[in-house]
Amino acid sequence: MSRAALIVIDVQESFRQRPIWAHGSNPDLVGQVDRLVTAARERGDLVVWVLHAEPGTGGLFDPARGYVRLLDGLAPVEGEPRLVKTAHNAFTTTNLQQLLTLAGVYDLTVCGIRTEQCVETTTRVGADLGYRMTFVTDATLTFPIAHWDMPETATVEEILADPRTLTVEEIVTRTEYALAGRFAAIRTVDEVTGVTLADARG
C-alpha cells in the first residue's frame, strides 16, 4: 500500500459562480489537477477529494444551492474518499487525519482552490501534524484580493482598479515564500508527475 496521498481541495462549482472567476490565476486548473489525479492513481496513491460547505447560509457554498460539487472534468472513482469541510483547512472539521493514519500515509501532495487560503492552510496544518507536504502551485488557483477596507458590495471592476488590491501573481509568490523550506516543498505538476504537458499531449 502506498504511503502517499493527493488531497484535492475545494475544486468546486461554488467558485465558478462568482463574478471574479474570470480573473482567476489558473485557467487550466481542472486539467492540471486531473494530471495529478491520474498520476496518483497510476502510482497507487490515495486520492482524497475535499469540498467546502457553509450550510444554512444561502450562499454559493450552501449545499442547498447545488454548487458544492466538483467542477466538470473531475470525478472520484470508487474507493476514493470524499470529504466535506466547514473550516479553511481540510483537517479540523473532517476525519482526514484518521483516514490518513489508517491508510499509513505520511506524504501529502496538495492542490486546489484557493492558493493562499484553504490549500495553504491545509499545508500548514498538515506540516504541523507531521506530514511531509508537497504544494503544487500550478495546480492551485486564486483570485485578486481586495484591500480589507474595500466594501463587500464592491464590484469586480472596482476591486481590480484599486491599487491596493493584491494581484494573483503577488498572492502566489507570497504563498510560495511562506511555505517553502518551512511547511512544504514547492513543486510543479511536471515535477510531480514526471511528465511534461507536451509529452502528455503526444
N, C-alpha and C positions, 0 to 999 in steps of 0.2 A: 504493500500500500504506500502511495506517495505521502510524503510528509510536507507537501506544499499545497497552497490553495490560492485561487484567484478570487478576489472579492470585487464584485461589480456593484457599484454604489449609485443608486438614485438615477439611473439612466431611464427616465420615465417621462410619460406624456405631459405630466404637470408642467414641466419647464417649457415644453414646446408651445404651450398655450399662452405664455407670457409675451407681450409685445417686444421685450428685449431679446427674445430668442434669435432674431435675425442678426444680432450683433455678437453672437457667441464666438468664443475663441477657436472653436474646432469644428468646422462644418462636416468633417469626415469622422465624427466621434463614433457613430454606430459601426462603421467599417473597421475602425481601429480596435474597438472593444471586441468585435467579432473575431478579429485576428488573434487577439489574446485568448479568447474563449476556445477557439479551435485548437490553438497550440497547447493550452492547458489540458484539454480533453485528450489530445494525442499523447501527452506525457503521462496521463493517468492522474493528473492533479485534481483536487476537489474544486469545483466551481460553485460559488455561493452568490446568489442574487439577493440584493437588498433594495427595498423601496422605502420611501419616506411618506408617512401619513400624518395628517392632522385631523383626526375625526371630530366631527361636530362643528367645525369652523365655517363650513360653507365655502371655503376657498378652493384653490386648484389642487390642494393636497388632501382635501377631504375625500375619502374613498367613495362617498355617496355621489360625487360628481363624475366618477368614472375615468379619471385621468391617472389614478395611481396604478399604472401598468407600464410595462416595458415599452420603449419606443419600437416601432415597426422595424423588423430586421433582426431582432434579438429574441431568443426564446430558450428557456431552460429545456433540458432533456430529462427523462425520468431519472430520479435519484439525486438531482441537484437541488440543494436546499433553497427555499425561497423565504426570506425573512422580511418583516415589515417593522421599521423602527419609528420612534417618535422623538428621538434625540438627534443631535448633529452627528454623533459618532455611531458606528454600527454595532457597538458592544453593549452600551448601557441599558437599552430597553429591549434587547433581544437575547436569545440563548446562543449567540455566535460563539462565545468563548467555550461554552460547554461542548458545542458541536465540534469545534476545532480540537479540543482536548481528546474527545472520544475518537476522533479520526487520526490522532497522533501528529497533527500538523503544527509546525513551528515556523515555517517560511510563508509569509503572506505577500502577495502582489495585489496592489490596489489600483483601481481606475474608476472613472465615473464623473458625476456632476455633484457639486461644484469643486473646482480645483482647490480653492483656499478654504472651503467651508467643510462639507461633510467628508470629502476624500482626505483632506489634510488632517482634520480632527480625528478621523479613524486611524490614520497613520500614526499620529502622536500617541493616542491611547494604546494602539497595538504595540508600539515600541516600549511603552512603559509597562505593559503586561509581559514583556519578554519575548515577543515575536520578532523575527528578523524581517524587516519591512522593505519592500521594493515599491517605489512610487513611479508609475509610468505616466509621465506628464502628457505625452501626446495621445494618450487615451483618456484624458480628462477634458473637461470643458468648463469655462466660466464666462461671466458677463461683466461689462463695466460696472463699477461700484460707485454709486453716488456718495457725496460727502454726507456725513450724518446730519448736517443742518438742512439738507435738501428735504422739502416737504414730501410726504408719502404720495401726494397727488401729482408730483412732477411727472411730466411726460418723458418718453424716451429721448425726444429731441432736446428737451431742457437738460436732462442728465448728461447727454453726450456733449452739449455745448458748454457745460460748466467746467472751467479749467481745473477744478479741484477733483473731478471725477477720476478715479483710478482706471487706467486702460487695462485691457486683458493682458497685454504684454507685461505691464508693471506687476499685475497680480501674479502671473505665472512665475516671473523672475523672483519676486519676494517669497513665494511659497517654496521654490527650489532652494533658495538661500537658507530659509528657515529649517528645512528638513535635512538637507544634505549633510552627512557627517554627524548628525545628531540623532535623527529619528529614522532615517531611511536612506537607501541607495536610490539615486535618481537614474532611471533608465528610459530608453525609448522602446517602442513596440518592436522595431527591428532587432534591437539587442535582446529583448526578452524571448522573441520567437525564433531568432536565428535566421529569419527570412526577411529580405527587403520587400517593400511593396512592389517594386518592379519584378522581382523574382516571382512573387505570388501571382502576379497578373500574367506571367509567362511571356 
